[in-house]
Amino acid sequence: MRLASLQFSFLSTFSLKGGVFRTSLALLFTGAVISSASANEHFSSCTAALADRAKQEGVSQQIIDEIFPHLVHQDRVIELDRSQPEFVQTFPGYFSKRVTDWRTEKGKAMYAKHEKLLHKLSDKYGVPPHYLLAFWGLETNFGSYKGKMPVLDSLATLACDKRRSKYFTQEFLVAVKLMQREKLKKDNMVGSWAGAMGHTQFMPSAYTHYAIDGDGDGQINLWESEEDALSSAANFLASLGWERSFRWGREVKLPEGFNYQETGYKNRKPLSEWHEQGVKKADGSPLGEGETTAYVIVPAGHNGPAFIAYKNFRVIMRWNNSEFYAIAVGVLADRIAGASGIKATLPDLPAYNRKDIIALQSKLNDLGFDVGKPDGIIGPATREGIRNYQISNNMIADGFPGLEVMAALNVELERDKASQS
């Protein structure tokens, strides 16, 4: 009642000026209704076309009738697809939130629960138990959070959005076929806003090609069956090229005066060469002199931990194309297997605002160190630009946007601006 009175009072005030505001407001609301109606009409026509295509690709009329009339456009999915994070996460912030004591202990408990299956999978696919548990822990906290978004609605929304329509149309149709093949219930198919599903967060295409029946019940259900999920993860990693009997990598100790220009994937070389350069294991023991190729990573710059990455590190990145993620999987796996975790102290780094990185990129471009269009993302071009700037200014060339780089380029951080206001 109070809200209605306030609305009447507010509108009456402006109606004294010839009703212009009332008319404008009415037009605004009318425009919003028309826009919403147009969007709904587009979604309806799009899903109708998807239904025709699904039928052409062998989906039964029963499944089509069960799914398509009830699809709902998910506005939140589009918001999330378009949104960009305000802050640029640093490795210490990422790592400390993911490789935790809780995940380590829960991983050990899950090892005890599934020990027989895990060793059977290791023998068959070559993926040790602690790696499968680490993936499971990072993806869904061992199944405690598998997402809440309706997968078919989310995928249909993205399929009917022009930005990535081709990819998500295919994923949506695959998901519909999965529902039919595995006799899944639409309401039980929940996951991430982008359509990743189950304990291991498989996209529909990965589910179709790599998921397997691990518990022998005749159905592949990555939501309900932990055995299906673990077996599917092992099969997927083997298919991605996992090398039996090899580690992901390890933490290392770099020699004094190490040339940081030699870090990164493009600088792969045999372990014997890294050994000759004085690279050691984190505890100071020899690295080894094998011919396995590897490369050095310093995800938090020269003041943070250093890692050497083997071939299986790149396999992990084929699951999730992030060095941070791959390191987290590797270290969590090691801890579940009984190791103590990394020895180096994580540096205290600020959570850079995207505006900070855009300012950094703009400064580098102005000085002739081309990093492309400033976008607030620390990609290969930005790291290379930072490294070249560091070389030209006799700084340690680790390609990392540390505070000393920001200060040298006179980049005023957003957090400092806020504290001054």
MARKOL-842586 format. One line per 2 residues: number of its first residue (from 1); their letters; for each residue x, z, y negated of C-alpha. Coordinates in nm, 2 decimals, decimal comma. Layout:
BEGIN
NUM = A = X/Z/Y | ...;
This chain:
BEGIN
1 = MR = 0,00/0,00/0,00 | 0,28/0,09/-0,24;
3 = LA = 0,46/-0,24/-0,16 | 0,14/-0,44/-0,24;
5 = SL = 0,11/-0,26/-0,57 | 0,47/-0,33/-0,67;
7 = QF = 0,43/-0,70/-0,58 | 0,11/-0,72/-0,79;
9 = SF = 0,28/-0,55/-1,09 | 0,59/-0,77/-1,06;
11 = LS = 0,40/-1,09/-1,05 | 0,15/-0,99/-1,32;
13 = TF = 0,44/-0,92/-1,56 | 0,56/-1,28/-1,53;
15 = SL = 0,21/-1,43/-1,53 | 0,19/-1,35/-1,90;
17 = KG = 0,43/-1,64/-1,96 | 0,18/-1,90/-1,86;
19 = GV = 0,20/-1,85/-1,49 | 0,53/-2,03/-1,47;
21 = FR = 0,70/-1,78/-1,25 | 0,40/-1,75/-1,02;
23 = TS = 0,40/-2,12/-0,98 | 0,77/-2,14/-0,92;
25 = LA = 0,75/-1,86/-0,66 | 0,47/-2,03/-0,49;
27 = LL = 0,67/-2,35/-0,48 | 0,97/-2,16/-0,34;
29 = FT = 0,77/-2,01/-0,06 | 0,61/-2,35/0,01;
31 = GA = 0,95/-2,51/0,03 | 1,07/-2,25/0,27;
33 = VI = 0,77/-2,30/0,49 | 0,82/-2,68/0,49;
35 = SS = 1,19/-2,63/0,57 | 1,11/-2,40/0,86;
37 = AS = 0,84/-2,63/0,99 | 1,08/-2,93/0,97;
39 = AN = 1,34/-2,74/1,16 | 1,09/-2,64/1,43;
41 = EH = 0,97/-3,00/1,45 | 1,32/-3,12/1,50;
43 = FS = 1,39/-2,86/1,77 | 1,07/-2,95/1,95;
45 = SC = 1,15/-3,32/1,95 | 1,51/-3,25/2,05;
47 = TA = 1,41/-3,03/2,35 | 1,15/-3,29/2,45;
49 = AL = 1,43/-3,55/2,47 | 1,64/-3,30/2,66;
51 = AD = 1,35/-3,25/2,91 | 1,34/-3,63/2,97;
53 = RA = 1,71/-3,64/3,03 | 1,70/-3,34/3,26;
55 = KQ = 1,43/-3,51/3,47 | 1,64/-3,83/3,48;
57 = EG = 1,93/-3,62/3,61 | 1,73/-3,47/3,90;
59 = VS = 1,58/-3,15/3,76 | 1,24/-3,09/3,92;
61 = QQ = 0,92/-3,10/3,72 | 0,86/-2,74/3,82;
63 = II = 1,18/-2,62/3,66 | 1,12/-2,84/3,35;
65 = DE = 0,77/-2,68/3,31 | 0,92/-2,34/3,36;
67 = IF = 1,19/-2,38/3,10 | 1,12/-2,63/2,82;
69 = PH = 0,79/-2,52/2,68 | 0,93/-2,17/2,63;
71 = LV = 1,26/-2,26/2,46 | 1,31/-2,08/2,13;
73 = HQ = 1,54/-2,18/1,85 | 1,79/-1,90/1,79;
75 = DR = 1,87/-1,89/1,42 | 2,13/-1,62/1,49;
77 = VI = 2,33/-1,86/1,71 | 2,37/-2,10/1,42;
79 = EL = 2,47/-1,82/1,19 | 2,74/-1,71/1,43;
81 = DR = 2,86/-2,06/1,49 | 2,90/-2,12/1,12;
83 = SQ = 3,04/-1,78/1,03 | 3,41/-1,72/0,97;
85 = PE = 3,56/-1,37/0,99 | 3,65/-1,20/0,67;
87 = FV = 3,98/-1,07/0,81 | 4,26/-1,22/1,00;
89 = QT = 4,33/-1,00/1,30 | 4,69/-0,91/1,36;
91 = FP = 4,84/-0,86/1,71 | 4,87/-0,48/1,68;
93 = GY = 4,50/-0,46/1,59 | 4,40/-0,70/1,87;
95 = FS = 4,61/-0,55/2,14 | 4,54/-0,18/2,07;
97 = KR = 4,16/-0,24/2,10 | 4,19/-0,43/2,43;
99 = VT = 4,47/-0,28/2,63 | 4,34/0,08/2,65;
101 = DW = 4,37/0,38/2,88 | 4,00/0,34/2,96;
103 = RT = 4,04/-0,02/3,08 | 4,35/0,07/3,28;
105 = EK = 4,19/0,36/3,46 | 3,86/0,17/3,52;
107 = GK = 4,07/-0,12/3,65 | 4,24/0,11/3,90;
109 = AM = 3,89/0,24/4,01 | 3,77/-0,11/4,06;
111 = YA = 4,08/-0,19/4,26 | 3,99/0,10/4,49;
113 = KH = 3,63/-0,03/4,52 | 3,72/-0,39/4,59;
115 = EK = 4,06/-0,35/4,75 | 3,99/-0,54/5,07;
117 = LL = 3,82/-0,83/4,89 | 4,10/-0,85/4,62;
119 = HK = 4,37/-0,88/4,88 | 4,18/-1,14/5,07;
121 = LS = 4,14/-1,34/4,75 | 4,51/-1,29/4,67;
123 = DK = 4,61/-1,43/5,01 | 4,38/-1,73/4,98;
125 = YG = 4,43/-1,82/4,61 | 4,77/-1,66/4,52;
127 = VP = 4,63/-1,46/4,23 | 4,73/-1,09/4,26;
129 = PH = 4,45/-0,83/4,24 | 4,56/-0,67/3,91;
131 = YL = 4,53/-1,00/3,73 | 4,17/-1,06/3,84;
133 = LA = 4,09/-0,71/3,73 | 4,25/-0,76/3,39;
135 = FW = 4,04/-1,07/3,33 | 3,73/-0,89/3,43;
137 = GL = 3,81/-0,59/3,21 | 3,88/-0,80/2,90;
139 = ET = 3,58/-1,03/2,95 | 3,30/-0,78/3,00;
141 = NF = 3,45/-0,43/3,04 | 3,41/-0,47/3,42;
143 = GS = 3,05/-0,59/3,38 | 2,93/-0,32/3,15;
145 = YK = 2,86/-0,57/2,87 | 2,77/-0,93/2,97;
147 = GK = 2,60/-1,03/2,64 | 2,24/-1,02/2,54;
149 = MP = 2,16/-1,36/2,41 | 1,92/-1,59/2,61;
151 = VL = 2,16/-1,85/2,75 | 1,92/-2,14/2,78;
153 = DS = 1,78/-2,08/2,43 | 2,13/-2,05/2,28;
155 = LA = 2,26/-2,36/2,45 | 1,95/-2,56/2,35;
157 = TL = 1,99/-2,45/1,99 | 2,35/-2,57/1,98;
159 = AC = 2,26/-2,89/2,17 | 2,00/-2,97/1,90;
161 = DK = 2,25/-2,89/1,62 | 2,46/-3,19/1,51;
163 = RR = 2,79/-3,01/1,48 | 2,88/-3,00/1,85;
165 = SK = 2,57/-3,15/2,00 | 2,75/-3,36/2,27;
167 = YF = 2,94/-3,07/2,42 | 2,65/-2,83/2,42;
169 = TQ = 2,40/-3,09/2,54 | 2,61/-3,12/2,85;
171 = EF = 2,65/-2,75/2,89 | 2,27/-2,70/2,85;
173 = LV = 2,18/-2,96/3,11 | 2,44/-2,81/3,35;
175 = AV = 2,28/-2,46/3,30 | 1,94/-2,60/3,38;
177 = KL = 2,07/-2,75/3,70 | 2,24/-2,42/3,78;
179 = MQ = 1,91/-2,24/3,74 | 1,75/-2,48/3,99;
181 = RE = 2,05/-2,48/4,23 | 2,10/-2,11/4,25;
183 = KL = 1,73/-2,01/4,21 | 1,81/-1,81/3,90;
185 = KK = 1,55/-1,65/3,67 | 1,55/-1,77/3,30;
187 = DN = 1,50/-1,42/3,17 | 1,80/-1,29/3,36;
189 = MV = 2,03/-1,56/3,23 | 2,18/-1,38/2,93;
191 = GS = 2,53/-1,40/2,79 | 2,72/-1,47/2,47;
193 = WA = 2,58/-1,66/2,18 | 2,78/-1,97/2,29;
195 = GA = 2,65/-1,96/2,65 | 2,92/-1,78/2,84;
197 = MG = 2,77/-1,60/3,14 | 2,81/-1,32/3,38;
199 = HT = 3,09/-1,08/3,47 | 3,36/-1,33/3,40;
201 = QF = 3,19/-1,51/3,11 | 3,19/-1,86/3,26;
203 = MP = 3,05/-2,15/3,07 | 2,79/-2,35/3,27;
205 = SA = 3,04/-2,62/3,36 | 3,30/-2,37/3,49;
207 = YT = 3,02/-2,19/3,68 | 2,92/-2,52/3,84;
209 = HY = 3,26/-2,64/3,94 | 3,45/-2,32/4,02;
211 = AI = 3,20/-2,03/4,10 | 3,18/-1,95/4,47;
213 = DG = 2,97/-1,73/4,69 | 3,19/-1,42/4,74;
215 = DG = 2,94/-1,19/4,91 | 2,80/-1,44/5,16;
217 = DG = 2,44/-1,41/5,06 | 2,39/-1,78/5,00;
219 = QI = 2,36/-1,76/4,63 | 2,62/-1,77/4,35;
221 = NL = 2,51/-1,51/4,10 | 2,78/-1,42/3,84;
223 = WE = 2,55/-1,16/3,68 | 2,45/-0,95/3,98;
225 = SE = 2,74/-0,99/4,23 | 3,08/-0,85/4,15;
227 = ED = 3,21/-1,01/4,47 | 3,09/-1,35/4,35;
229 = AL = 3,25/-1,30/4,01 | 3,59/-1,19/4,14;
231 = SS = 3,60/-1,47/4,40 | 3,50/-1,72/4,13;
233 = AA = 3,77/-1,60/3,90 | 4,04/-1,64/4,17;
235 = NF = 3,92/-1,99/4,25 | 3,91/-2,08/3,88;
237 = LA = 4,27/-1,96/3,81 | 4,40/-2,13/4,12;
239 = SL = 4,23/-2,45/4,00 | 4,39/-2,41/3,66;
241 = GW = 4,74/-2,41/3,82 | 4,82/-2,04/3,89;
243 = ER = 5,16/-2,02/4,06 | 5,17/-1,79/4,35;
245 = SF = 5,43/-1,51/4,34 | 5,51/-1,55/3,97;
247 = RW = 5,45/-1,31/3,69 | 5,27/-1,39/3,36;
249 = GR = 5,59/-1,30/3,17 | 5,72/-0,97/3,05;
251 = EV = 5,83/-0,77/2,75 | 6,19/-0,83/2,65;
253 = KL = 6,46/-0,70/2,43 | 6,62/-0,95/2,20;
255 = PE = 6,99/-0,93/2,11 | 7,11/-0,85/1,76;
257 = GF = 7,13/-1,16/1,55 | 6,88/-1,35/1,77;
259 = NY = 6,78/-1,68/1,62 | 6,41/-1,66/1,58;
261 = QE = 6,39/-2,03/1,52 | 6,41/-2,05/1,90;
263 = TG = 6,08/-1,88/1,96 | 5,76/-2,06/2,07;
265 = YK = 5,64/-2,30/2,34 | 5,84/-2,60/2,21;
267 = NR = 6,16/-2,40/2,28 | 6,12/-2,36/2,66;
269 = KP = 6,44/-2,32/2,86 | 6,55/-2,18/3,19;
271 = LS = 6,58/-1,80/3,23 | 6,95/-1,85/3,30;
273 = EW = 6,99/-1,97/2,94 | 6,80/-1,68/2,79;
275 = HE = 7,02/-1,45/3,00 | 7,33/-1,61/2,86;
277 = QG = 7,19/-1,56/2,50 | 7,17/-1,18/2,57;
279 = VK = 6,79/-1,15/2,62 | 6,72/-0,85/2,85;
281 = KA = 6,42/-0,68/3,00 | 6,26/-0,42/2,78;
283 = DG = 6,44/-0,14/2,96 | 6,78/-0,31/2,89;
285 = SP = 6,84/-0,44/3,25 | 6,93/-0,80/3,31;
287 = LG = 6,66/-1,06/3,27 | 6,77/-1,26/3,57;
289 = EG = 6,94/-1,60/3,60 | 6,67/-1,82/3,77;
291 = ET = 6,58/-2,17/3,67 | 6,22/-2,08/3,59;
293 = TA = 6,14/-2,21/3,24 | 6,02/-1,97/2,98;
295 = YV = 5,98/-1,92/2,61 | 6,00/-1,62/2,37;
297 = IV = 5,70/-1,50/2,17 | 5,71/-1,25/1,88;
299 = PA = 5,34/-1,21/1,80 | 5,39/-0,95/1,53;
301 = GH = 5,71/-1,09/1,39 | 6,07/-0,96/1,43;
303 = NG = 5,96/-0,61/1,36 | 5,72/-0,60/1,66;
305 = PA = 5,75/-0,64/2,04 | 5,90/-0,96/2,20;
307 = FI = 5,78/-1,12/2,52 | 5,90/-1,40/2,74;
309 = AY = 5,63/-1,62/2,89 | 5,64/-1,79/3,22;
311 = KN = 5,43/-2,08/3,35 | 5,13/-1,85/3,45;
313 = FR = 5,11/-1,75/3,08 | 4,99/-2,10/3,00;
315 = VI = 4,74/-2,08/3,29 | 4,59/-1,77/3,13;
317 = MR = 4,57/-1,96/2,80 | 4,37/-2,23/2,98;
319 = WN = 4,11/-1,97/3,04 | 4,13/-1,85/2,67;
321 = NS = 4,36/-2,05/2,44 | 4,51/-1,75/2,26;
323 = EF = 4,85/-1,60/2,29 | 4,71/-1,26/2,20;
325 = YA = 4,46/-1,28/2,48 | 4,72/-1,40/2,73;
327 = IA = 4,96/-1,11/2,64 | 4,67/-0,86/2,67;
329 = VG = 4,58/-0,99/3,02 | 4,94/-0,97/3,13;
331 = VL = 5,01/-0,62/3,00 | 4,67/-0,48/3,12;
333 = AD = 4,74/-0,63/3,46 | 5,08/-0,46/3,47;
335 = RI = 4,93/-0,13/3,37 | 4,66/-0,15/3,64;
337 = AG = 4,94/-0,22/3,89 | 5,11/0,10/3,77;
339 = AS = 5,35/-0,01/3,49 | 5,37/0,20/3,17;
341 = GI = 5,28/-0,08/2,92 | 5,50/-0,21/2,64;
343 = KA = 5,79/-0,01/2,52 | 5,83/-0,14/2,16;
345 = TL = 5,63/0,03/1,88 | 5,35/-0,18/1,74;
347 = PD = 5,42/-0,23/1,36 | 5,17/-0,10/1,11;
349 = LP = 5,04/-0,43/0,97 | 4,75/-0,49/0,73;
351 = AY = 4,44/-0,67/0,84 | 4,49/-0,96/0,61;
353 = NR = 4,18/-1,10/0,43 | 4,13/-1,47/0,48;
355 = KD = 4,18/-1,51/0,11 | 4,53/-1,36/0,15;
357 = II = 4,63/-1,63/0,40 | 4,47/-1,90/0,18;
359 = AL = 4,68/-1,78/-0,11 | 4,99/-1,78/0,11;
361 = QS = 4,92/-2,13/0,22 | 4,86/-2,25/-0,13;
363 = KL = 5,19/-2,10/-0,25 | 5,38/-2,27/0,04;
365 = ND = 5,22/-2,60/-0,04 | 5,31/-2,56/-0,41;
367 = LG = 5,67/-2,50/-0,31 | 5,69/-2,81/-0,09;
369 = FD = 5,64/-2,64/0,24 | 5,34/-2,84/0,36;
371 = VG = 5,10/-2,65/0,58 | 4,80/-2,87/0,53;
373 = KP = 4,47/-2,78/0,36 | 4,46/-2,40/0,30;
375 = DG = 4,20/-2,26/0,54 | 4,29/-1,90/0,60;
377 = II = 4,39/-1,97/0,96 | 4,75/-1,89/1,08;
379 = GP = 4,81/-2,20/1,30 | 5,12/-2,38/1,41;
381 = AT = 5,16/-2,57/1,07 | 5,14/-2,24/0,87;
383 = RE = 5,39/-2,07/1,10 | 5,62/-2,36/1,06;
385 = GI = 5,58/-2,36/0,68 | 5,66/-1,99/0,67;
387 = RN = 5,96/-2,04/0,89 | 6,10/-2,32/0,67;
389 = YQ = 6,04/-2,10/0,36 | 6,23/-1,81/0,53;
391 = IS = 6,52/-2,04/0,62 | 6,55/-2,16/0,27;
393 = NN = 6,55/-1,81/0,13 | 6,79/-1,65/0,39;
395 = MI = 6,52/-1,44/0,55 | 6,47/-1,38/0,92;
397 = AD = 6,29/-1,70/1,03 | 6,03/-1,57/1,26;
399 = GF = 5,74/-1,77/1,11 | 5,54/-1,46/1,06;
401 = PG = 5,35/-1,37/0,74 | 5,50/-1,02/0,71;
403 = LE = 5,46/-0,81/0,39 | 5,81/-0,92/0,28;
405 = VM = 5,70/-1,29/0,29 | 5,39/-1,20/0,09;
407 = AA = 5,59/-1,01/-0,16 | 5,85/-1,29/-0,20;
409 = LN = 5,58/-1,54/-0,26 | 5,40/-1,31/-0,51;
411 = VE = 5,08/-1,31/-0,30 | 4,87/-1,02/-0,43;
413 = LE = 4,67/-0,89/-0,13 | 4,30/-0,84/-0,16;
415 = RD = 4,33/-0,48/-0,05 | 4,56/-0,41/-0,34;
417 = KA = 4,32/-0,58/-0,58 | 4,04/-0,36/-0,45;
419 = SQ = 4,25/-0,04/-0,50 | 4,32/-0,14/-0,86;
421 = S = 3,96/-0,20/-0,95;
